[in-house]
Amino acid sequence: MHLMVAALTILGAIFGFAAAWWWHKASKVTAIPSWVEARLPEPVDVDQQHDGWMVGVLNAAKEQARLNAIAAGLTALAVALNAAAGLIATLC
């Protein structure tokens, strides 16, 4: 039983650190204006510049949400593994 508790605890820690890495990666996403993504020159029109930045911000938010969802899933798995380890250690 002690080996199972240790294994579950180690796996929980691994998934916890993996979640932290994904959250760190999500925090590093930056907004890139649409004209840069399309490799076009910066528009002269202020409204087009604004629109390009809005598209960039929305794309960055979408990517951050995707990365945060991965991190949240890994965190849930880490918590479940450590809860199982604690339950097994308590009952056995």
C-alpha positions, 0 to 999 in steps of 0.5 A: 500500500505504501508504494501505491500511496507514494506512486499516486503522490508522485504522479499528483506532483508531476501533473501539478507541475505540468499544470503550473507550466501550462498556466505559465505558458498561458500568461505569456501569450501576447496580442499580435495585430491582425496585419502582423499575423497576415504579414501586411504593412500597418494600416494608415487608417486608425479604424483599421489599426484599431480593428487589427488590434481588437482581432489580435486581443481576441485571438490572444484571449482565445489562446489563453483560454485554450491553455488555461483549460489544459492547465485546469484539467491537469490540476483536477487530475493532480488533486484527484491523485493526491486525494486518492493517495490521502484516502488510501493512506488514511484507510490502510 
